[in-house]
Every structure is written in structure tokens, then in C-alpha cells.
Amino acid sequence: MESRNLSSLASLMNAYERALIIDALVSTQGNQSQAAKLLGTSKRVIHYKIHKFGIDPLRFRMRN
């Protein structure tokens, strides 16, 4: 049972982290450097997590 709880916790943490990154990208119009600064981490970490979670940062860019 403990194993199930840990995997559940891991998936909840991943979902929460993904949501935070998406919110930061929305706030910064897809700018990964600004999103990293907003979240208090490095651009390298954000870039890694974007790929890990399959997020397309270009979809948050404002179109003219």
C-alpha cells in the first residue's frame, strides 16, 4: 500500500509542478527565462521540465 501512495504522491507532485510551470509561462507569454525567474529556478531546470512534461512554450506567445 505504501508503494501505491508514493506513486500517487509522485503523480500529484508532477501535475502540480506542471501547472505551476504553465502558469508561469502564461504570465511571461512563453518566455522561459522570465518563467524560471518567477519560479525561483534556473532556465536550464525550466527547459528540462518543459520537455519532461511535454509542454509547448510557443503556444503561450502572444500573436500580433
C-alpha positions in Angstrom: 0.0 0.0 0.0 2.9 2.4 0.7 4.2 2.0 -2.8 0.7 3.0 -4.2 0.7 6.1 -2.0 4.2 7.1 -3.2 3.3 6.7 -6.8 0.1 8.7 -6.2 2.1 11.4 -4.4 4.7 11.5 -7.3 1.9 11.9 -9.9 0.2 14.6 -7.8 3.5 16.5 -7.5 4.2 16.2 -11.2 0.7 17.5 -12.0 1.2 20.4 -9.6 4.7 21.3 -10.9 3.4 21.1 -14.5 0.5 23.5 -13.6 3.0 25.9 -11.9 5.2 26.0 -15.0 2.2 26.5 -17.3 1.0 29.4 -15.1 4.5 31.0 -15.2 4.7 30.6 -19.0 1.2 32.2 -19.4 2.3 35.1 -17.1 5.5 35.6 -19.1 4.0 35.0 -22.6 6.1 31.9 -23.1 9.4 33.4 -22.0 11.3 30.6 -20.3 13.9 32.8 -18.7 11.3 35.0 -17.1 9.3 32.0 -16.1 12.3 30.5 -14.4 13.0 33.7 -12.5 9.3 33.9 -11.5 9.5 30.4 -10.1 12.9 30.9 -8.4 14.8 28.4 -10.5 17.2 28.4 -13.5 16.3 28.4 -17.2 18.0 25.1 -17.5 15.7 23.5 -15.0 12.6 25.0 -16.6 13.8 23.8 -20.0 14.3 20.3 -18.7 10.8 20.3 -17.0 9.1 21.7 -20.1 10.5 18.7 -22.1 9.7 16.2 -19.3 6.1 17.3 -19.1 5.6 17.8 -22.8 4.8 21.5 -22.6 5.0 23.6 -25.8 6.1 27.0 -24.6 5.4 28.6 -28.1 1.6 28.2 -27.5 1.8 30.8 -24.8 3.4 33.5 -27.0 1.1 36.4 -27.9 0.4 36.8 -31.5 0.1 40.2 -33.2 
